[in-house]
Amino acid sequence: MMSGDKDRYSIAAFAIPGEGTIIKAPKELIDKQHPQLYKDFDFMDFFRFAFSDRAKNIESGQQLHAFASLSPPISD
């Protein structure tokens, strides 16, 4: 509930890359000391995966690793 004498406007803005946007690490940031951790991927493919039945049992925050990691999961 808001109160006051002046009109107030709110805008909800979300930044989602467009269909076909490939997420990838810049080549200049990858070297022997800093190897690439995730394969290049289409953002919408990941988005669909994150909300799929396949991903619903994956621990929160681990969906990207399950979807695009180049290495196996780290076990405790």
PQR file with spaces between the fields and no chain letter, atoms N, CA, C, O and H, PARSE charges and radii, in Angstrom:
ATOM       1  N    MET     1       0.852   -1.168    0.000 -0.4000 1.5000
ATOM       2  CA   MET     1       0.000    0.000    0.000 -0.0000 2.0000
ATOM       3  C    MET     1       0.898    1.232    0.000  0.5500 1.7000
ATOM       4  O    MET     1       1.826    1.337    0.803 -0.5500 1.4000
ATOM       5  N    MET     2       0.619    2.142   -0.890 -0.4000 1.5000
ATOM       6  CA   MET     2       1.390    3.378   -0.968 -0.0000 2.0000
ATOM       7  C    MET     2       0.478    4.547   -0.648  0.5500 1.7000
ATOM       8  O    MET     2      -0.722    4.518   -0.919 -0.5500 1.4000
ATOM       9  H    MET     2      -0.134    2.057   -1.542  0.4000 1.0000
ATOM      10  N    SER     3       1.068    5.564   -0.071 -0.4000 1.5000
ATOM      11  CA   SER     3       0.291    6.773    0.179 -0.0000 2.0000
ATOM      12  C    SER     3       1.139    7.980   -0.208  0.5500 1.7000
ATOM      13  O    SER     3       2.353    7.863   -0.378 -0.5500 1.4000
ATOM      14  H    SER     3       2.044    5.588    0.149  0.4000 1.0000
ATOM      15  N    GLY     4       0.512    9.116   -0.344 -0.4000 1.5000
ATOM      16  CA   GLY     4       1.233   10.321   -0.704 -0.0000 2.0000
ATOM      17  C    GLY     4       0.402   11.183   -1.623  0.5500 1.7000
ATOM      18  O    GLY     4      -0.690   10.803   -2.047 -0.5500 1.4000
ATOM      19  H    GLY     4      -0.474    9.211   -0.206  0.4000 1.0000
ATOM      20  N    ASP     5       0.944   12.365   -1.928 -0.4000 1.5000
ATOM      21  CA   ASP     5       0.217   13.338   -2.742 -0.0000 2.0000
ATOM      22  C    ASP     5       0.567   13.258   -4.225  0.5500 1.7000
ATOM      23  O    ASP     5      -0.171   13.776   -5.063 -0.5500 1.4000
ATOM      24  H    ASP     5       1.831   12.674   -1.584  0.4000 1.0000
ATOM      25  N    LYS     6       1.687   12.613   -4.556 -0.4000 1.5000
ATOM      26  CA   LYS     6       2.159   12.614   -5.941 -0.0000 2.0000
ATOM      27  C    LYS     6       1.985   11.240   -6.570  0.5500 1.7000
ATOM      28  O    LYS     6       2.022   10.218   -5.884 -0.5500 1.4000
ATOM      29  H    LYS     6       2.286   12.192   -3.875  0.4000 1.0000
ATOM      30  N    ASP     7       1.791   11.230   -7.896 -0.4000 1.5000
ATOM      31  CA   ASP     7       1.740    9.979   -8.637 -0.0000 2.0000
ATOM      32  C    ASP     7       3.131    9.349   -8.642  0.5500 1.7000
ATOM      33  O    ASP     7       4.138   10.047   -8.759 -0.5500 1.4000
ATOM      34  H    ASP     7       1.760   12.060   -8.454  0.4000 1.0000
ATOM      35  N    ARG     8       3.176    8.037   -8.515 -0.4000 1.5000
ATOM      36  CA   ARG     8       4.433    7.304   -8.595 -0.0000 2.0000
ATOM      37  C    ARG     8       4.269    6.215   -9.638  0.5500 1.7000
ATOM      38  O    ARG     8       3.203    5.612   -9.765 -0.5500 1.4000
ATOM      39  H    ARG     8       2.358    7.470   -8.420  0.4000 1.0000
ATOM      40  N    TYR     9       5.328    5.974  -10.376 -0.4000 1.5000
ATOM      41  CA   TYR     9       5.298    4.966  -11.423 -0.0000 2.0000
ATOM      42  C    TYR     9       6.393    3.943  -11.151  0.5500 1.7000
ATOM      43  O    TYR     9       7.511    4.301  -10.779 -0.5500 1.4000
ATOM      44  H    TYR     9       6.194    6.464  -10.273  0.4000 1.0000
ATOM      45  N    SER    10       6.069    2.678  -11.335 -0.4000 1.5000
ATOM      46  CA   SER    10       7.038    1.602  -11.170 -0.0000 2.0000
ATOM      47  C    SER    10       7.101    0.798  -12.455  0.5500 1.7000
ATOM      48  O    SER    10       6.092    0.594  -13.130 -0.5500 1.4000
ATOM      49  H    SER    10       5.161    2.387  -11.637  0.4000 1.0000
ATOM      50  N    ILE    11       8.282    0.353  -12.775 -0.4000 1.5000
ATOM      51  CA   ILE    11       8.472   -0.477  -13.966 -0.0000 2.0000
ATOM      52  C    ILE    11       9.269   -1.704  -13.557  0.5500 1.7000
ATOM      53  O    ILE    11      10.316   -1.589  -12.920 -0.5500 1.4000
ATOM      54  H    ILE    11       9.101    0.518  -12.227  0.4000 1.0000
ATOM      55  N    ALA    12       8.777   -2.861  -13.919 -0.4000 1.5000
ATOM      56  CA   ALA    12       9.528   -4.091  -13.702 -0.0000 2.0000
ATOM      57  C    ALA    12      10.264   -4.399  -15.002  0.5500 1.7000
ATOM      58  O    ALA    12       9.637   -4.602  -16.042 -0.5500 1.4000
ATOM      59  H    ALA    12       7.926   -2.954  -14.437  0.4000 1.0000
ATOM      60  N    ALA    13      11.562   -4.431  -14.942 -0.4000 1.5000
ATOM      61  CA   ALA    13      12.359   -4.687  -16.149 -0.0000 2.0000
ATOM      62  C    ALA    13      13.237   -5.912  -15.922  0.5500 1.7000
ATOM      63  O    ALA    13      13.913   -6.018  -14.899 -0.5500 1.4000
ATOM      64  H    ALA    13      12.070   -4.266  -14.097  0.4000 1.0000
ATOM      65  N    PHE    14      13.226   -6.815  -16.862 -0.4000 1.5000
ATOM      66  CA   PHE    14      14.032   -8.025  -16.771 -0.0000 2.0000
ATOM      67  C    PHE    14      14.862   -8.141  -18.042  0.5500 1.7000
ATOM      68  O    PHE    14      14.361   -7.938  -19.148 -0.5500 1.4000
ATOM      69  H    PHE    14      12.677   -6.728  -17.694  0.4000 1.0000
ATOM      70  N    ALA    15      16.115   -8.463  -17.870 -0.4000 1.5000
ATOM      71  CA   ALA    15      17.005   -8.606  -19.027 -0.0000 2.0000
ATOM      72  C    ALA    15      17.159  -10.089  -19.347  0.5500 1.7000
ATOM      73  O    ALA    15      17.804  -10.835  -18.611 -0.5500 1.4000
ATOM      74  H    ALA    15      16.522   -8.628  -16.971  0.4000 1.0000
ATOM      75  N    ILE    16      16.561  -10.495  -20.444 -0.4000 1.5000
ATOM      76  CA   ILE    16      16.689  -11.872  -20.908 -0.0000 2.0000
ATOM      77  C    ILE    16      17.203  -11.807  -22.343  0.5500 1.7000
ATOM      78  O    ILE    16      16.588  -11.166  -23.195 -0.5500 1.4000
ATOM      79  H    ILE    16      16.037   -9.889  -21.042  0.4000 1.0000
ATOM      80  N    PRO    17      18.323  -12.465  -22.613 -0.5600 1.5000
ATOM      81  CA   PRO    17      18.844  -12.446  -23.987  0.2800 2.0000
ATOM      82  C    PRO    17      17.823  -13.003  -24.967  0.5500 1.7000
ATOM      83  O    PRO    17      17.021  -13.867  -24.612 -0.5500 1.4000
ATOM      84  N    GLY    18      17.852  -12.518  -26.178 -0.4000 1.5000
ATOM      85  CA   GLY    18      16.941  -12.971  -27.215 -0.0000 2.0000
ATOM      86  C    GLY    18      17.235  -14.387  -27.673  0.5500 1.7000
ATOM      87  O    GLY    18      18.322  -14.922  -27.452 -0.5500 1.4000
ATOM      88  H    GLY    18      18.504  -11.816  -26.467  0.4000 1.0000
ATOM      89  N    GLU    19      16.240  -14.980  -28.316 -0.4000 1.5000
ATOM      90  CA   GLU    19      16.376  -16.329  -28.870 -0.0000 2.0000
ATOM      91  C    GLU    19      17.620  -16.384  -29.759  0.5500 1.7000
ATOM      92  O    GLU    19      17.854  -15.486  -30.568 -0.5500 1.4000
ATOM      93  H    GLU    19      15.358  -14.545  -28.495  0.4000 1.0000
ATOM      94  N    GLY    20      18.409  -17.438  -29.603 -0.4000 1.5000
ATOM      95  CA   GLY    20      19.597  -17.608  -30.418 -0.0000 2.0000
ATOM      96  C    GLY    20      20.856  -16.967  -29.850  0.5500 1.7000
ATOM      97  O    GLY    20      21.925  -17.066  -30.452 -0.5500 1.4000
ATOM      98  H    GLY    20      18.219  -18.168  -28.946  0.4000 1.0000
ATOM      99  N    THR    21      20.741  -16.304  -28.686 -0.4000 1.5000
ATOM     100  CA   THR    21      21.919  -15.686  -28.069 -0.0000 2.0000
ATOM     101  C    THR    21      22.800  -16.770  -27.464  0.5500 1.7000
ATOM     102  O    THR    21      22.353  -17.549  -26.622 -0.5500 1.4000
ATOM     103  H    THR    21      19.873  -16.224  -28.197  0.4000 1.0000
ATOM     104  N    ILE    22      24.037  -16.812  -27.895 -0.4000 1.5000
ATOM     105  CA   ILE    22      24.989  -17.804  -27.399 -0.0000 2.0000
ATOM     106  C    ILE    22      25.787  -17.182  -26.256  0.5500 1.7000
ATOM     107  O    ILE    22      26.387  -16.118  -26.408 -0.5500 1.4000
ATOM     108  H    ILE    22      24.399  -16.179  -28.579  0.4000 1.0000
ATOM     109  N    ILE    23      25.784  -17.858  -25.118 -0.4000 1.5000
ATOM     110  CA   ILE    23      26.544  -17.417  -23.952 -0.0000 2.0000
ATOM     111  C    ILE    23      27.890  -18.138  -24.006  0.5500 1.7000
ATOM     112  O    ILE    23      27.947  -19.366  -24.076 -0.5500 1.4000
ATOM     113  H    ILE    23      25.296  -18.723  -24.995  0.4000 1.0000
ATOM     114  N    LYS    24      28.975  -17.357  -23.972 -0.4000 1.5000
ATOM     115  CA   LYS    24      30.299  -17.970  -24.032 -0.0000 2.0000
ATOM     116  C    LYS    24      31.320  -17.074  -23.344  0.5500 1.7000
ATOM     117  O    LYS    24      31.152  -15.857  -23.265 -0.5500 1.4000
ATOM     118  H    LYS    24      28.929  -16.359  -23.915  0.4000 1.0000
ATOM     119  N    ALA    25      32.357  -17.690  -22.861 -0.4000 1.5000
ATOM     120  CA   ALA    25      33.449  -16.944  -22.241 -0.0000 2.0000
ATOM     121  C    ALA    25      34.295  -16.310  -23.343  0.5500 1.7000
ATOM     122  O    ALA    25      34.580  -16.960  -24.349 -0.5500 1.4000
ATOM     123  H    ALA    25      32.494  -18.679  -22.925  0.4000 1.0000
ATOM     124  N    PRO    26      34.701  -15.050  -23.168 -0.5600 1.5000
ATOM     125  CA   PRO    26      35.590  -14.427  -24.154  0.2800 2.0000
ATOM     126  C    PRO    26      36.907  -15.212  -24.253  0.5500 1.7000
ATOM     127  O    PRO    26      37.494  -15.574  -23.233 -0.5500 1.4000
ATOM     128  N    LYS    27      37.354  -15.465  -25.451 -0.4000 1.5000
ATOM     129  CA   LYS    27      38.575  -16.258  -25.668 -0.0000 2.0000
ATOM     130  C    LYS    27      39.790  -15.681  -24.943  0.5500 1.7000
ATOM     131  O    LYS    27      40.657  -16.430  -24.493 -0.5500 1.4000
ATOM     132  H    LYS    27      36.877  -15.171  -26.280  0.4000 1.0000
ATOM     133  N    GLU    28      39.856  -14.351  -24.827 -0.4000 1.5000
ATOM     134  CA   GLU    28      41.012  -13.733  -24.167 -0.0000 2.0000
ATOM     135  C    GLU    28      41.035  -13.987  -22.653  0.5500 1.7000
ATOM     136  O    GLU    28      42.035  -13.689  -22.001 -0.5500 1.4000
ATOM     137  H    GLU    28      39.151  -13.742  -25.193  0.4000 1.0000
ATOM     138  N    LEU    29      39.966  -14.523  -22.094 -0.4000 1.5000
ATOM     139  CA   LEU    29      39.945  -14.842  -20.665 -0.0000 2.0000
ATOM     140  C    LEU    29      40.243  -16.305  -20.377  0.5500 1.7000
ATOM     141  O    LEU    29      40.303  -16.716  -19.218 -0.5500 1.4000
ATOM     142  H    LEU    29      39.154  -14.765  -22.624  0.4000 1.0000
ATOM     143  N    ILE    30      40.431  -17.099  -21.443 -0.4000 1.5000
ATOM     144  CA   ILE    30      40.689  -18.528  -21.284 -0.0000 2.0000
ATOM     145  C    ILE    30      42.147  -18.816  -21.607  0.5500 1.7000
ATOM     146  O    ILE    30      42.645  -18.434  -22.666 -0.5500 1.4000
ATOM     147  H    ILE    30      40.382  -16.765  -22.385  0.4000 1.0000
ATOM     148  N    ASP    31      42.832  -19.495  -20.680 -0.4000 1.5000
ATOM     149  CA   ASP    31      44.211  -19.933  -20.910 -0.0000 2.0000
ATOM     150  C    ASP    31      44.474  -21.158  -20.041  0.5500 1.7000
ATOM     151  O    ASP    31      43.545  -21.702  -19.444 -0.5500 1.4000
ATOM     152  H    ASP    31      42.428  -19.805  -19.820  0.4000 1.0000
ATOM     153  N    LYS    32      45.733  -21.600  -19.964 -0.4000 1.5000
ATOM     154  CA   LYS    32      46.051  -22.804  -19.188 -0.0000 2.0000
ATOM     155  C    LYS    32      45.750  -22.633  -17.700  0.5500 1.7000
ATOM     156  O    LYS    32      45.329  -23.583  -17.040 -0.5500 1.4000
ATOM     157  H    LYS    32      46.488  -21.159  -20.449  0.4000 1.0000
ATOM     158  N    GLN    33      45.962  -21.441  -17.175 -0.4000 1.5000
ATOM     159  CA   GLN    33      45.677  -21.187  -15.755 -0.0000 2.0000
ATOM     160  C    GLN    33      44.192  -20.976  -15.490  0.5500 1.7000
ATOM     161  O    GLN    33      43.719  -21.193  -14.374 -0.5500 1.4000
ATOM     162  H    GLN    33      46.304  -20.669  -17.711  0.4000 1.0000
ATOM     163  N    HIS    34      43.468  -20.557  -16.501 -0.4000 1.5000
ATOM     164  CA   HIS    34      42.047  -20.262  -16.369 -0.0000 2.0000
ATOM     165  C    HIS    34      41.285  -20.968  -17.499  0.5500 1.7000
ATOM     166  O    HIS    34      40.869  -20.333  -18.468 -0.5500 1.4000
ATOM     167  H    HIS    34      43.852  -20.381  -17.408  0.4000 1.0000
ATOM     168  N    PRO    35      41.107  -22.296  -17.360 -0.5600 1.5000
ATOM     169  CA   PRO    35      40.456  -23.044  -18.437  0.2800 2.0000
ATOM     170  C    PRO    35      38.960  -22.726  -18.527  0.5500 1.7000
ATOM     171  O    PRO    35      38.344  -22.253  -17.572 -0.5500 1.4000
ATOM     172  N    GLN    36      38.408  -22.997  -19.688 -0.4000 1.5000
ATOM     173  CA   GLN    36      36.973  -22.809  -19.881 -0.0000 2.0000
ATOM     174  C    GLN    36      36.235  -23.821  -19.011  0.5500 1.7000
ATOM     175  O    GLN    36      36.549  -25.010  -19.047 -0.5500 1.4000
ATOM     176  H    GLN    36      38.908  -23.381  -20.464  0.4000 1.0000
ATOM     177  N    LEU    37      35.251  -23.361  -18.225 -0.4000 1.5000
ATOM     178  CA   LEU    37      34.518  -24.223  -17.308 -0.0000 2.0000
ATOM     179  C    LEU    37      33.198  -24.714  -17.878  0.5500 1.7000
ATOM     180  O    LEU    37      32.709  -25.781  -17.508 -0.5500 1.4000
ATOM     181  H    LEU    37      34.996  -22.394  -18.195  0.4000 1.0000
ATOM     182  N    TYR    38      32.621  -23.921  -18.790 -0.4000 1.5000
ATOM     183  CA   TYR    38      31.318  -24.257  -19.353 -0.0000 2.0000
ATOM     184  C    TYR    38      31.371  -24.196  -20.876  0.5500 1.7000
ATOM     185  O    TYR    38      32.046  -23.344  -21.454 -0.5500 1.4000
ATOM     186  H    TYR    38      33.019  -23.054  -19.090  0.4000 1.0000
ATOM     187  N    LYS    39      30.655  -25.104  -21.507 -0.4000 1.5000
ATOM     188  CA   LYS    39      30.575  -25.069  -22.965 -0.0000 2.0000
ATOM     189  C    LYS    39      29.724  -23.865  -23.372  0.5500 1.7000
ATOM     190  O    LYS    39      28.906  -23.380  -22.590 -0.5500 1.4000
ATOM     191  H    LYS    39      30.106  -25.796  -21.037  0.4000 1.0000
ATOM     192  N    ASP    40      29.924  -23.395  -24.589 -0.4000 1.5000
ATOM     193  CA   ASP    40      29.081  -22.333  -25.129 -0.0000 2.0000
ATOM     194  C    ASP    40      27.661  -22.889  -25.241  0.5500 1.7000
ATOM     195  O    ASP    40      27.477  -24.054  -25.594 -0.5500 1.4000
ATOM     196  H    ASP    40      30.589  -23.789  -25.224  0.4000 1.0000
ATOM     197  N    PHE    41      26.650  -22.053  -24.940 -0.4000 1.5000
ATOM     198  CA   PHE    41      25.280  -22.550  -25.012 -0.0000 2.0000
ATOM     199  C    PHE    41      24.303  -21.444  -25.385  0.5500 1.7000
ATOM     200  O    PHE    41      24.553  -20.259  -25.163 -0.5500 1.4000
ATOM     201  H    PHE    41      26.800  -21.107  -24.654  0.4000 1.0000
ATOM     202  N    ASP    42      23.194  -21.867  -25.955 -0.4000 1.5000
ATOM     203  CA   ASP    42      22.099  -20.957  -26.292 -0.0000 2.0000
ATOM     204  C    ASP    42      21.334  -20.680  -24.995  0.5500 1.7000
ATOM     205  O    ASP    42      20.901  -21.615  -24.321 -0.5500 1.4000
ATOM     206  H    ASP    42      22.991  -22.829  -26.136  0.4000 1.0000
ATOM     207  N    PHE    43      21.168  -19.423  -24.649 -0.4000 1.5000
ATOM     208  CA   PHE    43      20.527  -19.067  -23.394 -0.0000 2.0000
ATOM     209  C    PHE    43      19.127  -19.674  -23.265  0.5500 1.7000
ATOM     210  O    PHE    43      18.771  -20.179  -22.200 -0.5500 1.4000
ATOM     211  H    PHE    43      21.519  -18.664  -25.197  0.4000 1.0000
ATOM     212  N    MET    44      18.336  -19.628  -24.332 -0.4000 1.5000
ATOM     213  CA   MET    44      16.964  -20.144  -24.242 -0.0000 2.0000
ATOM     214  C    MET    44      16.945  -21.653  -24.045  0.5500 1.7000
ATOM     215  O    MET    44      16.025  -22.172  -23.413 -0.5500 1.4000
ATOM     216  H    MET    44      18.625  -19.217  -25.196  0.4000 1.0000
ATOM     217  N    ASP    45      17.933  -22.371  -24.566 -0.4000 1.5000
ATOM     218  CA   ASP    45      18.030  -23.812  -24.299 -0.0000 2.0000
ATOM     219  C    ASP    45      18.252  -24.039  -22.808  0.5500 1.7000
ATOM     220  O    ASP    45      17.634  -24.924  -22.216 -0.5500 1.4000
ATOM     221  H    ASP    45      18.681  -21.950  -25.079  0.4000 1.0000
ATOM     222  N    PHE    46      19.130  -23.245  -22.200 -0.4000 1.5000
ATOM     223  CA   PHE    46      19.358  -23.354  -20.759 -0.0000 2.0000
ATOM     224  C    PHE    46      18.107  -22.970  -19.974  0.5500 1.7000
ATOM     225  O    PHE    46      17.745  -23.652  -19.016 -0.5500 1.4000
ATOM     226  H    PHE    46      19.632  -22.526  -22.681  0.4000 1.0000
ATOM     227  N    PHE    47      17.454  -21.899  -20.367 -0.4000 1.5000
ATOM     228  CA   PHE    47      16.246  -21.428  -19.690 -0.0000 2.0000
ATOM     229  C    PHE    47      15.179  -22.528  -19.681  0.5500 1.7000
ATOM     230  O    PHE    47      14.565  -22.804  -18.651 -0.5500 1.4000
ATOM     231  H    PHE    47      17.749  -21.345  -21.146  0.4000 1.0000
ATOM     232  N    ARG    48      14.972  -23.145  -20.840 -0.4000 1.5000
ATOM     233  CA   ARG    48      13.992  -24.234  -20.923 -0.0000 2.0000
ATOM     234  C    ARG    48      14.419  -25.410  -20.048  0.5500 1.7000
ATOM     235  O    ARG    48      13.585  -26.014  -19.373 -0.5500 1.4000
ATOM     236  H    ARG    48      15.471  -22.920  -21.677  0.4000 1.0000
ATOM     237  N    PHE    49      15.711  -25.737  -20.054 -0.4000 1.5000
ATOM     238  CA   PHE    49      16.214  -26.828  -19.220 -0.0000 2.0000
ATOM     239  C    PHE    49      15.991  -26.527  -17.742  0.5500 1.7000
ATOM     240  O    PHE    49      15.536  -27.396  -16.999 -0.5500 1.4000
ATOM     241  H    PHE    49      16.388  -25.245  -20.602  0.4000 1.0000
ATOM     242  N    ALA    50      16.305  -25.304  -17.304 -0.4000 1.5000
ATOM     243  CA   ALA    50      16.214  -24.939  -15.884 -0.0000 2.0000
ATOM     244  C    ALA    50      14.806  -25.108  -15.328  0.5500 1.7000
ATOM     245  O    ALA    50      14.637  -25.333  -14.130 -0.5500 1.4000
ATOM     246  H    ALA    50      16.675  -24.598  -17.907  0.4000 1.0000
ATOM     247  N    PHE    51      13.790  -25.002  -16.190 -0.4000 1.5000
ATOM     248  CA   PHE    51      12.407  -25.132  -15.734 -0.0000 2.0000
ATOM     249  C    PHE    51      11.750  -26.428  -16.205  0.5500 1.7000
ATOM     250  O    PHE    51      10.525  -26.553  -16.198 -0.5500 1.4000
ATOM     251  H    PHE    51      13.927  -24.819  -17.163  0.4000 1.0000
ATOM     252  N    SER    52      12.569  -27.380  -16.610 -0.4000 1.5000
ATOM     253  CA   SER    52      12.056  -28.658  -17.103 -0.0000 2.0000
ATOM     254  C    SER    52      11.944  -29.677  -15.969  0.5500 1.7000
ATOM     255  O    SER    52      12.473  -29.478  -14.876 -0.5500 1.4000
ATOM     256  H    SER    52      13.564  -27.279  -16.616  0.4000 1.0000
ATOM     257  N    ASP    53      11.247  -30.763  -16.255 -0.4000 1.5000
ATOM     258  CA   ASP    53      11.145  -31.854  -15.286 -0.0000 2.0000
ATOM     259  C    ASP    53      12.523  -32.443  -14.984  0.5500 1.7000
ATOM     260  O    ASP    53      12.795  -32.850  -13.854 -0.5500 1.4000
ATOM     261  H    ASP    53      10.816  -30.925  -17.143  0.4000 1.0000
ATOM     262  N    ARG    54      13.392  -32.488  -15.998 -0.4000 1.5000
ATOM     263  CA   ARG    54      14.747  -33.030  -15.803 -0.0000 2.0000
ATOM     264  C    ARG    54      15.517  -32.269  -14.739  0.5500 1.7000
ATOM     265  O    ARG    54      16.310  -32.858  -14.004 -0.5500 1.4000
ATOM     266  H    ARG    54      13.171  -32.158  -16.916  0.4000 1.0000
ATOM     267  N    ALA    55      15.288  -30.958  -14.650 -0.4000 1.5000
ATOM     268  CA   ALA    55      16.073  -30.116  -13.743 -0.0000 2.0000
ATOM     269  C    ALA    55      15.429  -29.920  -12.382  0.5500 1.7000
ATOM     270  O    ALA    55      16.068  -29.372  -11.484 -0.5500 1.4000
ATOM     271  H    ALA    55      14.643  -30.480  -15.247  0.4000 1.0000
ATOM     272  N    LYS    56      14.182  -30.351  -12.197 -0.4000 1.5000
ATOM     273  CA   LYS    56      13.501  -30.026  -10.946 -0.0000 2.0000
ATOM     274  C    LYS    56      14.132  -30.687   -9.721  0.5500 1.7000
ATOM     275  O    LYS    56      13.944  -30.191   -8.610 -0.5500 1.4000
ATOM     276  H    LYS    56      13.663  -30.796  -12.926  0.4000 1.0000
ATOM     277  N    ASN    57      14.861  -31.767   -9.877 -0.4000 1.5000
ATOM     278  CA   ASN    57      15.516  -32.417   -8.738 -0.0000 2.0000
ATOM     279  C    ASN    57      16.979  -32.011   -8.567  0.5500 1.7000
ATOM     280  O    ASN    57      17.678  -32.534   -7.700 -0.5500 1.4000
ATOM     281  H    ASN    57      15.014  -32.170  -10.780  0.4000 1.0000
ATOM     282  N    ILE    58      17.430  -31.087   -9.390 -0.4000 1.5000
ATOM     283  CA   ILE    58      18.807  -30.593   -9.279 -0.0000 2.0000
ATOM     284  C    ILE    58      18.830  -29.494   -8.232  0.5500 1.7000
ATOM     285  O    ILE    58      17.972  -28.611   -8.227 -0.5500 1.4000
ATOM     286  H    ILE    58      16.862  -30.662  -10.095  0.4000 1.0000
ATOM     287  N    GLU    59      19.804  -29.550   -7.356 -0.4000 1.5000
ATOM     288  CA   GLU    59      19.921  -28.562   -6.277 -0.0000 2.0000
ATOM     289  C    GLU    59      19.931  -27.139   -6.835  0.5500 1.7000
ATOM     290  O    GLU    59      20.531  -26.870   -7.876 -0.5500 1.4000
ATOM     291  H    GLU    59      20.501  -30.267   -7.360  0.4000 1.0000
ATOM     292  N    SER    60      19.264  -26.247   -6.135 -0.4000 1.5000
ATOM     293  CA   SER    60      19.198  -24.850   -6.549 -0.0000 2.0000
ATOM     294  C    SER    60      20.598  -24.291   -6.760  0.5500 1.7000
ATOM     295  O    SER    60      21.484  -24.497   -5.931 -0.5500 1.4000
ATOM     296  H    SER    60      18.776  -26.465   -5.290  0.4000 1.0000
ATOM     297  N    GLY    61      20.795  -23.601   -7.845 -0.4000 1.5000
ATOM     298  CA   GLY    61      22.092  -23.024   -8.162 -0.0000 2.0000
ATOM     299  C    GLY    61      23.013  -23.955   -8.926  0.5500 1.7000
ATOM     300  O    GLY    61      24.102  -23.548   -9.331 -0.5500 1.4000
ATOM     301  H    GLY    61      20.075  -23.434   -8.519  0.4000 1.0000
ATOM     302  N    GLN    62      22.602  -25.194   -9.130 -0.4000 1.5000
ATOM     303  CA   GLN    62      23.447  -26.168   -9.826 -0.0000 2.0000
ATOM     304  C    GLN    62      22.967  -26.484  -11.238  0.5500 1.7000
ATOM     305  O    GLN    62      23.557  -27.319  -11.924 -0.5500 1.4000
ATOM     306  H    GLN    62      21.717  -25.525   -8.801  0.4000 1.0000
ATOM     307  N    GLN    63      21.890  -25.814  -11.679 -0.4000 1.5000
ATOM     308  CA   GLN    63      21.352  -26.100  -13.002 -0.0000 2.0000
ATOM     309  C    GLN    63      22.349  -25.785  -14.117  0.5500 1.7000
ATOM     310  O    GLN    63      22.470  -26.557  -15.069 -0.5500 1.4000
ATOM     311  H    GLN    63      21.411  -25.135  -11.122  0.4000 1.0000
ATOM     312  N    LEU    64      23.054  -24.677  -14.015 -0.4000 1.5000
ATOM     313  CA   LEU    64      24.029  -24.329  -15.055 -0.0000 2.0000
ATOM     314  C    LEU    64      25.117  -25.391  -15.135  0.5500 1.7000
ATOM     315  O    LEU    64      25.513  -25.796  -16.228 -0.5500 1.4000
ATOM     316  H    LEU    64      22.956  -24.050  -13.242  0.4000 1.0000
ATOM     317  N    HIS    65      25.595  -25.839  -13.994 -0.4000 1.5000
ATOM     318  CA   HIS    65      26.632  -26.874  -13.986 -0.0000 2.0000
ATOM     319  C    HIS    65      26.108  -28.144  -14.657  0.5500 1.7000
ATOM     320  O    HIS    65      26.802  -28.757  -15.468 -0.5500 1.4000
ATOM     321  H    HIS    65      25.273  -25.511  -13.106  0.4000 1.0000
ATOM     322  N    ALA    66      24.885  -28.533  -14.314 -0.4000 1.5000
ATOM     323  CA   ALA    66      24.297  -29.742  -14.899 -0.0000 2.0000
ATOM     324  C    ALA    66      24.094  -29.586  -16.405  0.5500 1.7000
ATOM     325  O    ALA    66      24.217  -30.558  -17.149 -0.5500 1.4000
ATOM     326  H    ALA    66      24.321  -28.036  -13.655  0.4000 1.0000
ATOM     327  N    PHE    67      23.790  -28.394  -16.848 -0.4000 1.5000
ATOM     328  CA   PHE    67      23.483  -28.159  -18.261 -0.0000 2.0000
ATOM     329  C    PHE    67      24.721  -27.980  -19.124  0.5500 1.7000
ATOM     330  O    PHE    67      24.787  -28.528  -20.225 -0.5500 1.4000
ATOM     331  H    PHE    67      23.690  -27.604  -16.244  0.4000 1.0000
ATOM     332  N    ALA    68      25.706  -27.222  -18.646 -0.4000 1.5000
ATOM     333  CA   ALA    68      26.778  -26.788  -19.550 -0.0000 2.0000
ATOM     334  C    ALA    68      28.204  -27.026  -19.065  0.5500 1.7000
ATOM     335  O    ALA    68      29.154  -26.609  -19.728 -0.5500 1.4000
ATOM     336  H    ALA    68      25.652  -26.777  -17.752  0.4000 1.0000
ATOM     337  N    SER    69      28.371  -27.682  -17.933 -0.4000 1.5000
ATOM     338  CA   SER    69      29.729  -27.857  -17.405 -0.0000 2.0000
ATOM     339  C    SER    69      30.577  -28.749  -18.302  0.5500 1.7000
ATOM     340  O    SER    69      30.087  -29.706  -18.901 -0.5500 1.4000
ATOM     341  H    SER    69      27.599  -28.021  -17.395  0.4000 1.0000
ATOM     342  N    LEU    70      31.842  -28.418  -18.378 -0.4000 1.5000
ATOM     343  CA   LEU    70      32.804  -29.243  -19.108 -0.0000 2.0000
ATOM     344  C    LEU    70      33.491  -30.237  -18.181  0.5500 1.7000
ATOM     345  O    LEU    70      34.282  -31.064  -18.635 -0.5500 1.4000
ATOM     346  H    LEU    70      32.241  -27.640  -17.891  0.4000 1.0000
ATOM     347  N    SER    71      33.193  -30.165  -16.871 -0.4000 1.5000
ATOM     348  CA   SER    71      33.798  -31.076  -15.904 -0.0000 2.0000
ATOM     349  C    SER    71      32.710  -31.735  -15.068  0.5500 1.7000
ATOM     350  O    SER    71      31.604  -31.206  -14.965 -0.5500 1.4000
ATOM     351  H    SER    71      32.551  -29.494  -16.502  0.4000 1.0000
ATOM     352  N    PRO    72      33.013  -32.893  -14.466 -0.5600 1.5000
ATOM     353  CA   PRO    72      32.021  -33.567  -13.627  0.2800 2.0000
ATOM     354  C    PRO    72      31.744  -32.752  -12.363  0.5500 1.7000
ATOM     355  O    PRO    72      32.558  -31.913  -11.977 -0.5500 1.4000
ATOM     356  N    PRO    73      30.605  -32.994  -11.719 -0.5600 1.5000
ATOM     357  CA   PRO    73      30.299  -32.280  -10.482  0.2800 2.0000
ATOM     358  C    PRO    73      31.356  -32.540   -9.413  0.5500 1.7000
ATOM     359  O    PRO    73      31.950  -33.617   -9.357 -0.5500 1.4000
ATOM     360  N    ILE    74      31.576  -31.551   -8.578 -0.4000 1.5000
ATOM     361  CA   ILE    74      32.521  -31.687   -7.461 -0.0000 2.0000
ATOM     362  C    ILE    74      31.773  -32.312   -6.302  0.5500 1.7000
ATOM     363  O    ILE    74      30.734  -31.800   -5.884 -0.5500 1.4000
ATOM     364  H    ILE    74      31.094  -30.676   -8.623  0.4000 1.0000
ATOM     365  N    SER    75      32.292  -33.423   -5.775 -0.4000 1.5000
ATOM     366  CA   SER    75      31.633  -34.067   -4.627 -0.0000 2.0000
ATOM     367  C    SER    75      32.320  -33.648   -3.349  0.5500 1.7000
ATOM     368  O    SER    75      33.517  -33.365   -3.322 -0.5500 1.4000
ATOM     369  H    SER    75      33.135  -33.839   -6.116  0.4000 1.0000
ATOM     370  N    ASP    76      31.521  -33.614   -2.279 -0.4000 1.5000
ATOM     371  CA   ASP    76      32.068  -33.191   -0.970 -0.0000 2.0000
ATOM     372  C    ASP    76      32.824  -34.299   -0.294  0.5500 1.7000
ATOM     373  O    ASP    76      33.343  -34.110    0.806 -0.5500 1.4000
ATOM     374  H    ASP    76      30.548  -33.843   -2.301  0.4000 1.0000
